[in-house]
């Protein structure tokens, strides 16, 4: 019998499995052919520890030491530039405060991003506290840690049956697996997995977010450009391997599925981006979409279910999975193994599944 059986090999599942592999036998089941196929493989890949609700900020800040001091070099400096129109002063000023950003003159912003449009850009602000995350390296390193501790990471294992037994769980996913503790890290499918297990769902809603990959605008060298963030989170753009990815930043509720971009939503988002720059969008290199899964209060859901502590939630990552993974996975391992956590009680309670059962 396995000690810890994890359903889902995205960043949530692999990071939790890596932490737990030091405390017992671990197996990770993934329905797809590849690790991080769904949301984890379609992330904006940014570590921005000032972004999110209170508990997310705490997790991100608690993850900073892991990211900044790891010898693996997961982070690359990027910076974040907030861009607002002339009619967006109030929202711009609030977001400057929320994100701890410093207002810039237009000329200073233009030095960073030479395609900004002086006719439509009224306000800009910047901070350096944003870094690109090497998400593939992080996923692979967590998987390596699982394997180094004797665990398994198994793709093409779609779970179709989960049964509670006297000693734990029996899970059918091509083969039969038995485990003491079951961890539900199945992203947009987390409520479906819970239902299979006879555990009450927690109200997960997946939201689509579309992305387009553009050639470098005007043939510019984008390597040192910051990420651009439209006021009101109306769009964002980020350099990526010589190209530019642009998102409408939509949050359209949907169902769990292999997501794809909505053409109209993508066009509207690209138009909002185009309003702030001088280089028009003339073609796309590719487009895609991912699902960001939330519960209503927007906090992550981490820890044992109060009705059955052998069923553990690692869910509702909401697009913050990578930047919170080091601390979130440590909290899960601490809770599962009955260890003390470095996080404060208010944060732990805000993340606990128990809050959703009252």
Steps between C-alpha positions, in 0.01 A plus 500: 500500500622850407513762771408798279318473167480831311252556218636762263855575379475874463697731725259446793526122494870468423610751762286334770624157395861617517456627856319186611754267340728569797234358733379186324434326170347717228333441165371774269234418240459723194227453240696665218818396319708782644555669835329837543296456183203721592520817713862450608616474142317819399609732778622859459795375710551808714603526865332818622460477879277812525221351288197317642278484807650509850573130545648483150731789581613319814570178309685685225712694748571179693615344170745779422794347684462173307494679167774754563745270675461181300812393316278388211441859389125496453466880474610756241446874561207643304334794678140617463376813321146617571344685205186714522301730278434869564156419644625234745667710767301378802541131415866553411573662836326221690691232313827684562428476871386138484804387302754731673596663171679828431344740246718589202498777246396395152857557381636262764248234400579554132867427571388157625239429232556715189164415338279671761253741343528858633148580382330230707733426793433741784651323799782253555661342806769239552657268749785255476341236726380273220694209355453241227470146637654208314183298548613193309819474705300536823255226398778267395699563818203417723442183296870409537476547875204261515692238301822553697308413816366181347167636379332469161354752255269321260348665189204361303323398820152651483310431822157349438416344834580588863389286793536562873632196685558420867868582467491786250417524131482280194540688173454357153700675226584236235644304793385474861676704769455489876603780732460625856463865398349636178599848379272672254714730284295464184451867420179579316391139558543515880127492577447214255771296674346578839161380376658174381641459851169570670631829643291815478620746231630841606357714220789514254437715192750494211545830317646519151792731425607537136848578370651604167863481397612787274820568310719760670323833433692697239781247519599634842739322734266406785747332732508782752142619473290470815167327508225747406182506705194694389323696774196311626668175391347559158796340317861407554801440277823319579819435303555132438791350305526785251125536455223672697210322666187710546192405701156663527515403871144371477339295774218320321347214701498168324517126565808273538637430152809533281464876461542698179493874431174674416566690174271795582629541855858479372430764233346735756797458734750559222310817409535626860873430482526673160344816645807551718773435242613633164561163331182331370441126530536365148521125563503237772759229534266287711224520758378288790310517827528369852259452789542686830296324768356688798260450787275801576730667756800477262728338761681176421364183661773309682471222754297201619126499451327537841260213423786262416857611576640226276369700201722804449427803281776669301267701283358836387844632404338782302799571278732542800620139511860555397573807709350343813615141446800490736304621803166343405655156458685532829175589676328195349781272615499655848124455535497144365791392719382680812795739509507863603480764229693826473187670365272695732167355614290756312662400170464128571132549585445708185638212292335214688221297334314527829403862422293371207307249716341745744 
